[in-house]
Amino acid sequence: MVVATDSAEIAAAVARFGGQAVMTSPEATSGTARIVEALPRLPAADVIVNVQGDEPELAASAIDEAIDLLARCPEAGVATLVTPLRSGDDLRDPAAVKAVLTPWRQDGAALPGCWRAVYFSRAAVPAARDWSDGLLSASPPLYWQHVGLYAYRRSVLEAWDTLPESRLAALESLEQLRLVEAGVPVVAGAIAHAARGIDTPRDYAAFVERIRSSPPAR
């Protein structure tokens, strides 16, 4: 594991627990750009997993799932995760990123457990012309929330700087739209539950409360 950061304070904290930190530029426009900068100093691996710092409660099994998706879907350049979105409040919350998915097809057939990411948005998508609260409980789900984890093939990261800039990524402030707009196939896998990431002060306060109320680790 390597922590890519532009913060000397974070790098020092990583060093204290015996981890490895790589200092990157404060001008990095996204987490992906930060990884691309650190790439020459990372181990020679075919797959690089980006666990974002605002997802401290992400389960280790989710990382395994993302890596497995790339093994099952050789045409995919990037794998990510989603979880069913069942709350109207989350659907309307711009901090909860929504994913629009279609079945991932391989050799003409839909591959179970794999979805093609068509679009990501802070808006409530897909938009229902005739809304019913029952749409939130549809099976399979109609609404998905994106989980901030990416598994990249190294070749995608090496080509990142050659991808055209994305107006959609800038508009929504979602780096993954640069991949979508450039035509890089993104496969998504579903996990049943995911702890909410820390995107707002309210999220952080809730996280601190969960940690304080959790039994001490043994």
C-alpha atoms as one frame of an Amber mdcrd trajectory, in Angstrom:
protein
   0.000   0.000   0.000   1.224   3.474  -0.911  -0.341   6.760   0.210  -0.093
   9.498  -2.424  -0.469  12.918  -0.827   0.550  16.556  -1.085   0.408  16.947
   2.704   3.586  16.683   4.768   1.391  16.120   7.830  -0.293  13.094   6.237
   3.050  11.746   5.001   4.441  12.001   8.547   1.417  10.178   9.969   1.904
   7.386   7.428   5.586   7.105   8.335   4.706   6.786  12.029   2.753   3.586
  11.437   5.439   2.216   9.124   3.646   2.900   5.846   4.960   4.317   2.599
   3.949   7.762   1.378   4.701   9.409  -1.957   4.636  13.197  -2.096   2.769
  14.641  -5.065   1.982  18.109  -6.341  -0.714  20.216  -4.648  -1.782  21.151
  -8.174  -3.192  17.665  -8.876  -6.728  18.090 -10.200  -8.021  14.692  -9.053
  -7.107  11.543  -7.204  -6.419   9.838 -10.525  -4.034  12.615 -11.559  -2.244
  12.187  -8.235  -1.815   8.457  -8.850  -0.547   9.114 -12.376   2.095  11.423
 -10.897   3.098   8.772  -8.361   3.027   5.904 -10.886   6.791   5.828 -11.665
   7.433   5.316  -7.940   4.842   2.567  -7.478   5.541  -1.176  -7.680   5.405
  -2.756 -11.139   1.833  -4.057 -10.957  -0.648  -4.574 -13.792  -3.551  -3.279
 -11.673  -3.485  -0.203  -9.444  -6.309   0.262  -6.927  -7.304   3.750  -5.820
  -8.958   3.807  -2.403  -9.862   7.434  -1.833  -9.098   9.065   1.480 -12.736
   9.984   2.010 -13.719   6.285   2.148 -12.102   5.202   5.458 -14.691   2.500
   6.187 -14.465   0.712   2.853 -14.328  -3.058   3.370 -11.249  -4.949   2.202
 -13.572  -7.321   0.338 -14.625  -4.396  -1.863 -11.041  -4.027  -3.073 -10.960
  -7.724  -3.951 -14.249  -7.351  -5.832 -12.923  -4.499  -7.968  -9.798  -6.437
  -8.899 -11.891  -9.513  -9.709 -14.066  -7.444 -12.049 -11.063  -6.641 -14.234
 -10.149 -10.328 -14.357 -13.694 -11.261 -15.432 -14.048  -8.404 -17.927 -10.833
  -8.229 -19.968 -12.209  -5.464 -22.197 -12.636  -3.119 -19.225  -9.953  -0.550
 -18.552 -11.262   0.441 -15.133 -13.436  -1.234 -12.499 -15.463   0.479  -9.818
 -18.280  -0.325  -7.394 -21.870   0.711  -6.788 -24.469  -0.011  -4.151 -28.273
   0.125  -4.432 -29.656   3.585  -3.689 -32.886   3.250  -1.716 -33.284   6.702
  -0.152 -35.015   9.648  -1.761 -32.831  11.991   0.287 -29.679  10.365  -1.108
 -31.105  10.468  -4.618 -31.517  14.231  -4.337 -28.208  14.799  -2.518 -25.495
  16.088  -4.897 -22.815  14.684  -2.566 -24.156  11.174  -3.266 -22.937  10.387
  -6.777 -25.333   8.351  -8.891 -24.322   5.822 -11.554 -26.327   4.934 -14.656
 -25.633   1.334 -15.644 -26.432  -1.141 -18.383 -25.587  -4.865 -18.462 -21.981
  -5.674 -19.336 -22.050  -7.839 -22.436 -19.331 -10.303 -23.305 -19.530 -12.506
 -26.391 -23.037 -11.169 -26.977 -24.411 -12.180 -23.569 -24.902 -10.235 -20.351
 -22.246 -11.146 -17.796 -23.839 -11.743 -14.369 -22.708  -9.338 -11.682 -21.071
  -6.925 -14.112 -22.458  -3.610 -15.302 -21.238  -1.074 -17.841 -21.047   2.443
 -16.411 -22.786   4.730 -18.899 -22.718   7.918 -16.835 -22.105   9.304 -13.360
 -23.893  12.348 -11.990 -24.644  14.403  -8.921 -28.164  14.812 -10.279 -31.051
  12.424  -9.623 -30.534  10.113 -12.583 -32.080   8.298 -14.283 -34.944  10.820
 -14.145 -38.401   9.263 -13.972 -41.088  11.048 -15.983 -43.741   9.584 -13.678
 -42.228   9.394 -10.216 -43.253   6.822  -7.640 -41.455   6.092  -4.373 -41.717
   2.436  -5.328 -39.021   3.017  -7.947 -36.492   3.168  -5.119 -37.264  -0.423
  -4.122 -37.203  -1.903  -7.637 -35.408  -5.213  -8.133 -32.955  -5.186  -9.760
 -32.300  -1.615  -8.642 -32.967   1.320 -10.942 -30.877   3.685  -8.840 -27.259
   3.110  -7.890 -24.879   5.078  -5.717 -21.242   5.161  -6.742 -18.620   3.946
  -4.275 -15.334   5.854  -4.419 -12.988   3.045  -5.374 -11.278   2.392  -8.712
  -9.125  -0.455  -9.998  -7.174   0.697 -13.049  -5.205  -1.267 -15.538  -1.759
   0.284 -15.476  -2.022   1.017 -19.200  -5.020   3.299 -18.555  -3.072   5.333
 -16.009  -0.081   5.537 -18.338  -2.372   6.980 -21.023  -4.261   9.340 -18.679
  -2.486  12.512 -19.779  -3.290  11.750 -23.419  -7.046  11.573 -22.790  -8.949
  14.665 -23.903 -10.120  17.037 -21.211 -13.759  16.436 -20.328 -16.271  19.258
 -20.064 -18.638  16.865 -18.310 -16.016  15.973 -15.699 -15.409  19.665 -15.054
 -19.132  20.448 -14.932 -19.995  17.698 -12.441 -16.592  17.702 -10.710 -16.379
  13.937 -11.281 -13.036  12.682 -12.566 -14.453   9.368 -13.807 -16.414  11.171
 -16.516 -13.125  11.829 -18.297 -12.830   8.074 -18.762 -16.442   7.709 -19.890
 -16.214  10.584 -22.351 -12.948   9.218 -23.782 -14.560   5.834 -24.393 -12.583
   3.877 -21.792 -14.818   0.935 -20.774 -15.685   1.144 -17.068 -17.147  -1.971
 -15.453 -19.094  -1.682 -12.205 -19.826  -4.352  -9.648 -22.559  -4.181  -7.032
 -21.992  -4.545  -3.315 -24.925  -4.853  -0.930 -23.899  -2.121   1.465 -21.284
   0.599   1.684 -20.547   3.067   4.446 -21.111   6.618   3.325 -17.966   8.471
   2.291 -16.905  11.682   3.990 -17.956  14.462   1.628 -19.383  17.049   4.026
 -18.823  18.239   7.627 -22.001  16.366   8.544 -20.559  13.143   7.089 -17.373
  13.666   9.114 -19.284  14.239  12.347 -21.277  11.043  11.761 -18.053   9.125
  11.056 -16.436  10.350  14.278 -19.525   9.324  16.235 -19.464   5.824  14.699
 -15.792   5.387  15.546 -16.265   6.597  19.123 -19.187   4.258  19.689 -17.486
   1.220  18.141 -15.948  -1.433  20.411 -12.158  -1.022  20.708 -10.122  -3.155
  18.309  -8.342  -6.140  19.832
